[in-house]
Structures are given as structure tokens and as C-alpha cells.
Amino acid sequence: MVLNKIDILDFKNIADAGLEFSPGVNCLLGMNGMGKSNLLEAIHFLSFARSASSIPDNALIRHGSQSLLVKGEYSSDNGTTDTVACGITSGKGKSLKLNGKEYQRISEHIGRFPIVTVSPADSRLVEGSGEERRRLMDMVISQADGAYLSHLIRYGKALDSRNRMLRSGMKDALLYESVEQAMQTASESIFAARKEWTERISPVFASYYAEVSGEAEKASLAYRSQLQGTTLPDVLKETRAKDLALGFTSHGVHRDDLEMKLDGYSARRLGSQGQVKTFTIALRFAIFDYLKHTGGKTPILLLDDIFDKLDAGRVGRIMELVSTGRDFGQIFITDTNRKHLDEIIDGIGGDRLLLEVSHGTFSLMKDSGK
């Protein structure tokens, strides 16, 4: 899949931009705060109709404006062309259209135009709470499996109902069992999908980590759930008295997590900045492989400030990995270092584009092209 062109109006610091892209590598050069990452976020916005950082929709609108619009043209692997337009108007909400037709539900759009983003914020996947890692699992699996998102929505609605019952002090066992049965039906599918996903990407992730780190340490992923070895109704029945006292549901798939280790120890507690960065890059590359082989579409790869906090050896191995031997399809890379970008362009060859970014504007650099 390729993003051929994009039109942006009043998205963050980008007032007005119309850009055509290379189907190969697209490099964005500029100082921090100039708008490189905002362009990548606009691409993310087209795929998910929301911010990559979960900020409120209105915060995406450029200061002083009342609305934004992002429109993109895609060519799929099968040769079809689609146009996606997503806009937000302050006080009126969001509009998402595919080929001029409005979606009835935004969830129908998820997975049509898959992307994988590597960004500095990825450190939260290792250092942050379990919520960050659950959000990652849900976002990735939903892009490959439309039914998974439906299960998540159903589970979330049932969970909200149970929490309202708990906060009100309700003690009717039959009512609890009715709501908990709805949670159970959805949780079985969520648990199975997350378990299968983790088992599939773990060896690929470990291989990527070894390649980028120069086999300096061994990395591993494991899925952890309170439902392992039991069922949700049994767990909820056992914890109902505790949950009444707490006022919320303390057990379930909404408490799942990914265990991340380096040489058998917690990456969160002992990983250096460089190791954490390597961990998240390897994880994103493994996710790319998963989406490509599961969803039937080659995702767009967004590499935002990928070389920060890495030593020269790891930088070199990433450049070699991206440049040769892998079919990553269309790539967008941001950096402040011209040397990194030139080396990647030279290594990949073929179609490429180099843009300079300054205060939300984009200019073609003279030596871009074949």
C-alpha cells in the first residue's frame, strides 16, 4: 500500500500543504518543532481518525482556526485507488469519508490503511503502565481483525455496566451474572486473539532485537492475563465482594499486560535508554511483519526520530536493516541529521524523496529523486 499524496489544512502547525510522495522512501529533514512529526501524525490521522498520542480532537486544530481537514490518496497492493478525507470542526465533531462516502461507524475504517509508527513516545510501551501495552495490542490486532474490535467494544460496554452497578452498591447476584456473561463471551475472543498475537510476533521480535543490538542482549515478550488457567465468571464471582468495596472491576482482560524482559530481567526496571529504544524498534518491526502477513496489505512505515538515544553501532545496523534485505514498502523517516538520511537513501536506491521542513512548510531539496 502506498500513500500517493496528501492535502492538509490547519492540522497542528501545518496551515496548508499539498504533497506528493515517493512509493519508496520519503525523508523529512528539519530541526525539532518544525512539523516533521506533525506530517507523520496527519498520516496516522488518516488511518485511525484520531491522534497517535490520544490528545483531544480539538487539540489537533491549528491555533486560531475552527476546523481541520486531511485528505489522502492511496494505491493498494491490488492496484485500486482510494481517497480518504477526515475533518474536525470545533463544536461539531468529526467527519470521515472513503471515496466521498461517509462512514456510518469509524470502526469500519480501522485496518483499511494499515500503518506502523516508530516514535520517541514508544518508550512509554516499556516504561509506562499496562494500559499503554494493552492499547498497543488492541490497535495492532484491530488492524488485522475487524471482529476483534467488535469484541473490545462489547466488552467495554459490559464492563461499564458492571462498574456502574458496583458504584451504586447493587448486590443482586442474578443481575451481575447477566452482565458478566456478556463480558465472558467477548473476553474469550479477546484473550485468544492477544495470546495468539503474542506467540506469533515474539520470535520475530527477538530476531529483530538481536539484529539491531548486535546480539548484545536477549529480549523477550510474554502475554500475562488474569484469565490464564481460569474463566472470567469464576474470577468475577470470587472478587465481587472486593469489587463492591473498590467500586470498580479489578479483574478481567482490561487488566492484561505484556511482560518485557532483557536477559531475563525487567526491561522497565533495568533497561538503558538505548536498550529501551532498541526494544521498541524491534517490537514495531515485528508488528510490521505481522500486519503485512496477516492483513494482506503492506503497511506504511513511519520512522520518527528513530536514531535518537542509540549508539553508532545500533544506528548503523538499523540503517542496514531498513536499506537492504527487507521489503518494507513505503517508508517515511524524520531526522535532524542529514547524514543519516543520505545514507539510507543511498542504501535503498530506487524511488525516494527528500523534503526540508520549516515552520509547517515543506520544500523539495535539490538532490532528491533517483
Rosetta blueprint (number, residue, H / E / L):
1 M L
2 V E
3 L E
4 N E
5 K E
6 I E
7 D E
8 I E
9 L E
10 D E
11 F E
12 K L
13 N L
14 I E
15 A E
16 D E
17 A E
18 G E
19 L E
20 E E
21 F L
22 S L
23 P L
24 G L
25 V E
26 N E
27 C E
28 L E
29 L E
30 G L
31 M L
32 N L
33 G L
34 M L
35 G L
36 K H
37 S H
38 N H
39 L H
40 L H
41 E H
42 A H
43 I H
44 H H
45 F H
46 L H
47 S H
48 F H
49 A L
50 R L
51 S L
52 A L
53 S L
54 S L
55 I L
56 P L
57 D H
58 N H
59 A H
60 L H
61 I E
62 R L
63 H L
64 G L
65 S L
66 Q L
67 S E
68 L E
69 L E
70 V E
71 K E
72 G E
73 E E
74 Y E
75 S E
76 S L
77 D L
78 N L
79 G L
80 T L
81 T E
82 D E
83 T E
84 V E
85 A E
86 C E
87 G E
88 I E
89 T E
90 S L
91 G L
92 K L
93 G E
94 K E
95 S E
96 L E
97 K E
98 L E
99 N L
100 G L
101 K E
102 E E
103 Y L
104 Q L
105 R L
106 I H
107 S H
108 E H
109 H L
110 I L
111 G L
112 R L
113 F L
114 P L
115 I E
116 V E
117 T E
118 V E
119 S L
120 P H
121 A H
122 D H
123 S H
124 R H
125 L H
126 V H
127 E H
128 G L
129 S L
130 G H
131 E H
132 E H
133 R H
134 R H
135 R H
136 L H
137 M H
138 D H
139 M H
140 V H
141 I H
142 S H
143 Q H
144 A H
145 D L
146 G H
147 A H
148 Y H
149 L H
150 S H
151 H H
152 L H
153 I H
154 R H
155 Y H
156 G H
157 K H
158 A H
159 L H
160 D H
161 S H
162 R H
163 N H
164 R H
165 M H
166 L H
167 R H
168 S H
169 G L
170 M L
171 K L
172 D L
173 A H
174 L H
175 L H
176 Y H
177 E H
178 S H
179 V H
180 E H
181 Q H
182 A H
183 M H
184 Q H
185 T H
186 A H
187 S H
188 E H
189 S H
190 I H
191 F H
192 A H
193 A H
194 R H
195 K H
196 E H
197 W H
198 T H
199 E H
200 R H
201 I H
202 S H
203 P H
204 V H
205 F H
206 A H
207 S H
208 Y H
209 Y H
210 A H
211 E H
212 V H
213 S H
214 G L
215 E L
216 A L
217 E L
218 K L
219 A E
220 S E
221 L E
222 A E
223 Y E
224 R E
225 S L
226 Q L
227 L L
228 Q L
229 G L
230 T L
231 T L
232 L H
233 P H
234 D H
235 V H
236 L H
237 K H
238 E H
239 T H
240 R H
241 A H
242 K H
243 D H
244 L H
245 A H
246 L H
247 G L
248 F L
249 T L
250 S L
251 H L
252 G L
253 V H
254 H H
255 R H
256 D L
257 D E
258 L E
259 E E
260 M E
261 K E
262 L E
263 D L
264 G L
265 Y E
266 S E
267 A H
268 R H
269 R H
270 L H
271 G L
272 S L
273 Q H
274 G H
275 Q H
276 V H
277 K H
278 T H
279 F H
280 T H
281 I H
282 A H
283 L H
284 R H
285 F H
286 A H
287 I H
288 F H
289 D H
290 Y H
291 L H
292 K H
293 H H
294 T H
295 G H
296 G L
297 K L
298 T L
299 P L
300 I E
301 L E
302 L E
303 L E
304 D E
305 D L
306 I L
307 F L
308 D L
309 K L
310 L L
311 D L
312 A H
313 G H
314 R H
315 V H
316 G H
317 R H
318 I H
319 M H
320 E H
321 L H
322 V H
323 S H
324 T L
325 G L
326 R L
327 D L
328 F L
329 G L
330 Q L
331 I E
332 F E
333 I E
334 T E
335 D E
336 T L
337 N L
338 R H
339 K H
340 H H
341 L H
342 D H
343 E H
344 I H
345 I H
346 D H
347 G H
348 I H
349 G L
350 G L
351 D L
352 R E
353 L E
354 L E
355 L E
356 E E
357 V E
358 S E
359 H L
360 G L
361 T E
362 F E
363 S E
364 L E
365 M L
366 K L
367 D L
368 S L
369 G L
370 K L
